[in-house]
């Protein structure tokens, strides 16, 4: 009888599986102690890069590196002093997001293929590395100045790569590049809104800084300080660039739901360009129905899943508006005598601002 009343022992394997399912997800790794040495090591790394011949041979460029490193060092001293007075501490946790490293790989592949046919991309390599080092240190210090922890991952990679795929400053003005990078992270950290119950950044970080600096360069008529015009016109030096960009874009589309954004933007641009040609007898764009640099923007700039609509109809509207914006800005920039390659950069921040309105419109329709 006692044996009959005895409760059966639970299956240990089922209990283990249940315990695992009920355990909340945790970051890949978390620092148990302060890691203030990391931004300092990055700052030292930035100084060391300044002694590479590519940088050292231009004293103005080298000084830009030293000033950037100096700003980071002063920031660290002030932050450490504040934490010491308040007995505060800081930590980091590692979170590797597929969105970041997949985009970074796709962008790096574009750099490699394009650079094979245009030498200045090779000359940019050390400057890209320096921007990444600066970006990690700046982002880390910015986060620790506002909260207790920093999320370490591949986040800065697509921001830096995306920025440099469309605009970078010449050596004598490269300190502006560091400012542009810093502005992207400042916008990501401070310019936020509530969306789907979360407080998230409004703007695609690289598009935010690219759009603002493009506007400044147009107003001040100082485009010659950058490689912008050459960047926009040399992509076609690489053979079959459209097919190449399309294949790279397909890889990104496979992992993230951005196909409708790219597709609707391309269809809008192609249709408007074809209609213009049919009515006037002359092409709208100089080199093709969709310029190669704009085609690059369709795949690797406007397609940030974090700052675009979630629904299928919303993505289609978003992409269509991007195509319409590029088409309109090309004419407007030509009328005012500004370089037309800014067309693909200026409208992205405005579209990011419209995301919630697009979402609301789609909800009302559905």
PESUL-V862049 format. One record per residue. SS is DSSP state (~ for helix, > for strand, _ for the rest). PSI is psi in degrees with one decimal (NA if undefined). D_LAST is the distance of its C-alpha to the last C-alpha in whole Angstrom. Layout:
# PESUL-V862049
ss->SS psi->PSI d_last->D_LAST
ss->SS psi->PSI d_last->D_LAST
This chain:
# PESUL-V862049
ss->_ psi->-45.9 d_last->64
ss->~ psi->-37.2 d_last->63
ss->~ psi->-33.8 d_last->62
ss->~ psi->-32.7 d_last->60
ss->~ psi->-11.6 d_last->58
ss->_ psi->131.8 d_last->57
ss->_ psi->139.5 d_last->54
ss->_ psi->142.3 d_last->53
ss->_ psi->136.1 d_last->52
ss->_ psi->148.7 d_last->49
ss->_ psi->118.9 d_last->48
ss->~ psi->-35.0 d_last->48
ss->~ psi->-40.1 d_last->46
ss->~ psi->-40.5 d_last->43
ss->~ psi->-39.0 d_last->44
ss->~ psi->-43.2 d_last->44
ss->~ psi->-39.5 d_last->40
ss->~ psi->-39.8 d_last->39
ss->~ psi->-38.8 d_last->40
ss->~ psi->-42.0 d_last->39
ss->~ psi->-35.6 d_last->35
ss->_ psi->-3.9 d_last->35
ss->_ psi->127.0 d_last->37
ss->_ psi->148.9 d_last->34
ss->_ psi->142.2 d_last->34
ss->_ psi->155.4 d_last->36
ss->_ psi->160.6 d_last->37
ss->_ psi->-38.2 d_last->39
ss->> psi->152.6 d_last->42
ss->> psi->137.6 d_last->43
ss->_ psi->125.9 d_last->46
ss->_ psi->-4.7 d_last->48
ss->_ psi->163.7 d_last->50
ss->_ psi->144.6 d_last->50
ss->_ psi->47.7 d_last->49
ss->_ psi->-16.7 d_last->50
ss->~ psi->-24.3 d_last->52
ss->~ psi->-51.7 d_last->49
ss->~ psi->-30.5 d_last->48
ss->~ psi->-41.4 d_last->52
ss->~ psi->-39.4 d_last->53
ss->~ psi->-38.2 d_last->50
ss->~ psi->-43.1 d_last->52
ss->~ psi->-39.9 d_last->55
ss->~ psi->-39.2 d_last->53
ss->~ psi->-40.4 d_last->52
ss->~ psi->-41.4 d_last->55
ss->~ psi->-37.7 d_last->57
ss->~ psi->-29.2 d_last->54
ss->_ psi->-15.4 d_last->56
ss->_ psi->0.8 d_last->59
ss->_ psi->142.2 d_last->58
ss->~ psi->-34.8 d_last->60
ss->~ psi->-33.3 d_last->56
ss->~ psi->-42.9 d_last->56
ss->~ psi->-32.9 d_last->60
ss->_ psi->-12.5 d_last->61
ss->_ psi->101.8 d_last->59
ss->~ psi->-35.6 d_last->60
ss->~ psi->-43.2 d_last->57
ss->~ psi->-43.1 d_last->55
ss->~ psi->-41.7 d_last->57
ss->~ psi->-33.9 d_last->57
ss->~ psi->-41.1 d_last->53
ss->~ psi->-44.1 d_last->53
ss->~ psi->-39.0 d_last->55
ss->~ psi->-43.9 d_last->54
ss->~ psi->-44.4 d_last->50
ss->~ psi->-37.6 d_last->52
ss->~ psi->-41.8 d_last->54
ss->~ psi->-43.9 d_last->51
ss->~ psi->-40.5 d_last->50
ss->~ psi->-45.2 d_last->53
ss->~ psi->-41.5 d_last->53
ss->~ psi->-42.8 d_last->50
ss->~ psi->-41.6 d_last->51
ss->~ psi->-45.7 d_last->54
ss->~ psi->-41.4 d_last->52
ss->~ psi->-43.8 d_last->50
ss->~ psi->-38.1 d_last->52
ss->~ psi->-43.6 d_last->55
ss->~ psi->-43.9 d_last->52
ss->~ psi->-34.8 d_last->51
ss->~ psi->-39.4 d_last->55
ss->~ psi->-31.9 d_last->55
ss->~ psi->2.2 d_last->52
ss->_ psi->31.0 d_last->53
ss->_ psi->169.7 d_last->50
ss->_ psi->161.7 d_last->49
ss->_ psi->154.1 d_last->46
ss->> psi->176.2 d_last->45
ss->> psi->154.0 d_last->42
ss->> psi->146.4 d_last->40
ss->> psi->122.8 d_last->39
ss->_ psi->115.3 d_last->36
ss->_ psi->109.5 d_last->35
ss->_ psi->130.4 d_last->31
ss->~ psi->-37.2 d_last->31
ss->~ psi->-37.4 d_last->28
ss->~ psi->-49.5 d_last->32
ss->~ psi->-26.8 d_last->34
ss->~ psi->-45.4 d_last->32
ss->~ psi->-41.4 d_last->32
ss->~ psi->-40.9 d_last->35
ss->~ psi->-44.4 d_last->37
ss->~ psi->-43.0 d_last->35
ss->~ psi->-39.7 d_last->36
ss->~ psi->-37.2 d_last->39
ss->~ psi->-40.2 d_last->39
ss->~ psi->-44.5 d_last->39
ss->~ psi->-45.3 d_last->41
ss->~ psi->-45.0 d_last->44
ss->~ psi->-45.4 d_last->43
ss->~ psi->-42.4 d_last->43
ss->~ psi->-22.2 d_last->46
ss->_ psi->-25.5 d_last->48
ss->_ psi->-8.1 d_last->48
ss->_ psi->110.7 d_last->48
ss->_ psi->-40.4 d_last->51
ss->~ psi->-22.7 d_last->50
ss->~ psi->-37.2 d_last->47
ss->~ psi->-41.1 d_last->50
ss->~ psi->-17.5 d_last->51
ss->_ psi->-15.2 d_last->48
ss->~ psi->-51.4 d_last->48
ss->~ psi->-31.4 d_last->50
ss->~ psi->-33.1 d_last->48
ss->~ psi->-44.7 d_last->45
ss->~ psi->-42.9 d_last->47
ss->~ psi->-40.5 d_last->48
ss->~ psi->-37.7 d_last->44
ss->~ psi->-44.6 d_last->43
ss->~ psi->-47.3 d_last->46
ss->~ psi->-41.8 d_last->45
ss->~ psi->-44.8 d_last->42
ss->~ psi->-45.5 d_last->42
ss->~ psi->-44.3 d_last->45
ss->~ psi->-46.7 d_last->43
ss->~ psi->-39.6 d_last->40
ss->~ psi->-47.0 d_last->42
ss->~ psi->-37.0 d_last->44
ss->~ psi->-43.7 d_last->41
ss->~ psi->-45.9 d_last->39
ss->~ psi->-20.8 d_last->42
ss->~ psi->-16.0 d_last->43
ss->~ psi->-20.0 d_last->40
ss->_ psi->179.9 d_last->40
ss->_ psi->-25.0 d_last->42
ss->> psi->161.5 d_last->40
ss->> psi->135.1 d_last->39
ss->> psi->112.0 d_last->37
ss->> psi->126.8 d_last->39
ss->_ psi->-151.1 d_last->37
ss->_ psi->9.9 d_last->37
ss->~ psi->-46.1 d_last->34
ss->~ psi->-23.9 d_last->37
ss->~ psi->-56.1 d_last->37
ss->~ psi->-26.4 d_last->34
ss->~ psi->-48.7 d_last->34
ss->~ psi->-45.7 d_last->38
ss->~ psi->-43.6 d_last->37
ss->~ psi->-41.7 d_last->34
ss->~ psi->-46.6 d_last->36
ss->~ psi->-15.3 d_last->39
ss->~ psi->-17.5 d_last->38
ss->~ psi->-25.2 d_last->37
ss->_ psi->130.1 d_last->40
ss->_ psi->152.2 d_last->43
ss->> psi->153.2 d_last->46
ss->_ psi->162.6 d_last->49
ss->~ psi->-43.3 d_last->52
ss->~ psi->-13.1 d_last->54
ss->~ psi->24.6 d_last->50
ss->_ psi->-16.6 d_last->49
ss->~ psi->-26.8 d_last->49
ss->~ psi->-28.6 d_last->46
ss->~ psi->-42.8 d_last->44
ss->~ psi->-38.7 d_last->44
ss->~ psi->-40.2 d_last->43
ss->~ psi->-40.5 d_last->40
ss->~ psi->-46.2 d_last->39
ss->~ psi->-40.2 d_last->40
ss->~ psi->-38.8 d_last->38
ss->~ psi->-43.7 d_last->35
ss->~ psi->-33.3 d_last->36
ss->~ psi->-43.8 d_last->36
ss->~ psi->-40.3 d_last->33
ss->~ psi->-36.0 d_last->31
ss->~ psi->-38.7 d_last->33
ss->~ psi->-32.4 d_last->33
ss->_ psi->95.1 d_last->30
ss->> psi->163.8 d_last->27
ss->> psi->170.0 d_last->24
ss->> psi->125.5 d_last->22
ss->> psi->123.3 d_last->19
ss->_ psi->40.7 d_last->17
ss->_ psi->5.0 d_last->21
ss->> psi->151.0 d_last->23
ss->> psi->111.7 d_last->25
ss->> psi->162.9 d_last->25
ss->> psi->145.7 d_last->26
ss->_ psi->-45.0 d_last->24
ss->_ psi->145.6 d_last->26
ss->_ psi->118.0 d_last->27
ss->~ psi->-44.6 d_last->31
ss->~ psi->-38.4 d_last->32
ss->~ psi->-33.2 d_last->30
ss->~ psi->-50.6 d_last->31
ss->~ psi->-38.2 d_last->35
ss->~ psi->-43.9 d_last->35
ss->~ psi->-44.6 d_last->33
ss->~ psi->-43.5 d_last->35
ss->~ psi->-33.7 d_last->38
ss->~ psi->-43.0 d_last->37
ss->~ psi->-42.7 d_last->37
ss->~ psi->-43.5 d_last->40
ss->~ psi->-36.0 d_last->42
ss->~ psi->-46.6 d_last->41
ss->~ psi->-41.1 d_last->42
ss->~ psi->-3.6 d_last->45
ss->_ psi->48.4 d_last->46
ss->_ psi->32.3 d_last->47
ss->~ psi->-26.5 d_last->45
ss->~ psi->-12.3 d_last->48
ss->~ psi->-9.2 d_last->48
ss->> psi->172.7 d_last->46
ss->_ psi->15.7 d_last->45
ss->~ psi->-47.7 d_last->42
ss->~ psi->-42.0 d_last->43
ss->~ psi->-39.0 d_last->45
ss->~ psi->-44.7 d_last->42
ss->~ psi->-26.2 d_last->40
ss->~ psi->-9.6 d_last->42
ss->~ psi->-5.0 d_last->44
ss->~ psi->-34.3 d_last->41
ss->~ psi->-7.2 d_last->42
ss->~ psi->-28.8 d_last->46
ss->_ psi->125.5 d_last->44
ss->_ psi->146.5 d_last->44
ss->_ psi->40.9 d_last->41
ss->~ psi->-34.4 d_last->39
ss->~ psi->-44.3 d_last->36
ss->~ psi->-40.8 d_last->36
ss->~ psi->-49.2 d_last->37
ss->~ psi->-35.6 d_last->34
ss->~ psi->-43.0 d_last->32
ss->~ psi->-43.5 d_last->33
ss->~ psi->-42.0 d_last->33
ss->~ psi->-35.7 d_last->29
ss->~ psi->-36.5 d_last->29
ss->~ psi->-44.9 d_last->30
ss->~ psi->-41.5 d_last->28
ss->~ psi->-32.2 d_last->25
ss->~ psi->-37.9 d_last->26
ss->~ psi->-28.2 d_last->26
ss->_ psi->150.6 d_last->23
ss->_ psi->71.6 d_last->20
ss->_ psi->5.5 d_last->20
ss->~ psi->-41.5 d_last->21
ss->~ psi->-32.4 d_last->18
ss->~ psi->-53.0 d_last->19
ss->~ psi->-45.8 d_last->23
ss->~ psi->-46.1 d_last->22
ss->~ psi->-34.8 d_last->20
ss->~ psi->-44.7 d_last->22
ss->~ psi->-42.7 d_last->25
ss->~ psi->-42.7 d_last->24
ss->~ psi->-47.6 d_last->23
ss->~ psi->-44.4 d_last->27
ss->~ psi->-41.9 d_last->28
ss->~ psi->-47.7 d_last->27
ss->~ psi->-41.2 d_last->28
ss->~ psi->-42.2 d_last->31
ss->~ psi->-40.4 d_last->32
ss->~ psi->-41.5 d_last->31
ss->~ psi->-44.4 d_last->33
ss->~ psi->-40.3 d_last->36
ss->~ psi->-37.4 d_last->36
ss->~ psi->-32.7 d_last->36
ss->~ psi->-22.4 d_last->39
ss->_ psi->1.4 d_last->41
ss->_ psi->150.1 d_last->41
ss->_ psi->147.1 d_last->38
ss->_ psi->-54.1 d_last->36
ss->_ psi->153.8 d_last->37
ss->_ psi->-39.5 d_last->40
ss->_ psi->-26.9 d_last->40
ss->_ psi->177.0 d_last->37
ss->_ psi->-36.7 d_last->34
ss->_ psi->113.7 d_last->32
ss->_ psi->149.7 d_last->35
ss->~ psi->-39.1 d_last->36
ss->~ psi->-34.8 d_last->35
ss->~ psi->-40.3 d_last->32
ss->~ psi->-37.4 d_last->31
ss->~ psi->-42.3 d_last->32
ss->~ psi->-33.7 d_last->30
ss->~ psi->-30.4 d_last->27
ss->~ psi->-33.2 d_last->28
ss->~ psi->13.2 d_last->29
ss->_ psi->-56.2 d_last->28
ss->_ psi->-6.3 d_last->25
ss->_ psi->16.8 d_last->24
ss->_ psi->114.5 d_last->24
ss->~ psi->-21.3 d_last->21
ss->~ psi->-22.1 d_last->22
ss->~ psi->26.0 d_last->21
ss->_ psi->164.6 d_last->18
ss->_ psi->160.2 d_last->15
ss->_ psi->-33.5 d_last->14
ss->_ psi->160.7 d_last->11
ss->~ psi->-45.3 d_last->11
ss->~ psi->-39.5 d_last->10
ss->~ psi->-41.9 d_last->11
ss->~ psi->-40.2 d_last->14
ss->~ psi->-43.2 d_last->14
ss->~ psi->-43.2 d_last->14
ss->~ psi->-49.6 d_last->17
ss->~ psi->-40.9 d_last->19
ss->~ psi->-40.0 d_last->19
ss->~ psi->-34.6 d_last->20
ss->~ psi->-45.5 d_last->22
ss->~ psi->-43.3 d_last->24
ss->~ psi->-39.1 d_last->24
ss->~ psi->-45.0 d_last->25
ss->~ psi->-44.3 d_last->28
ss->~ psi->-45.2 d_last->29
ss->~ psi->-42.7 d_last->29
ss->~ psi->-31.4 d_last->31
ss->~ psi->-44.1 d_last->34
ss->~ psi->-44.2 d_last->35
ss->~ psi->-45.3 d_last->35
ss->~ psi->-37.6 d_last->37
ss->~ psi->-37.9 d_last->39
ss->~ psi->-40.8 d_last->40
ss->_ psi->0.6 d_last->41
ss->_ psi->18.3 d_last->43
ss->_ psi->155.5 d_last->41
ss->_ psi->133.1 d_last->41
ss->~ psi->-10.3 d_last->38
ss->~ psi->-12.2 d_last->37
ss->~ psi->-7.9 d_last->35
ss->~ psi->-40.3 d_last->32
ss->~ psi->-12.5 d_last->30
ss->~ psi->-34.3 d_last->31
ss->~ psi->-29.1 d_last->31
ss->~ psi->-13.8 d_last->27
ss->~ psi->-47.2 d_last->26
ss->~ psi->-37.0 d_last->26
ss->~ psi->-38.5 d_last->24
ss->~ psi->-38.8 d_last->21
ss->~ psi->-38.1 d_last->22
ss->~ psi->-23.5 d_last->22
ss->_ psi->-1.1 d_last->18
ss->~ psi->-45.6 d_last->16
ss->~ psi->-35.7 d_last->15
ss->~ psi->-39.9 d_last->14
ss->~ psi->-44.3 d_last->12
ss->~ psi->-42.1 d_last->11
ss->~ psi->-40.6 d_last->10
ss->~ psi->-43.3 d_last->9
ss->~ psi->-41.1 d_last->6
ss->~ psi->-39.0 d_last->5
ss->~ psi->-33.3 d_last->6
ss->~ psi->-42.3 d_last->4
ss->_ psi->NA d_last->0
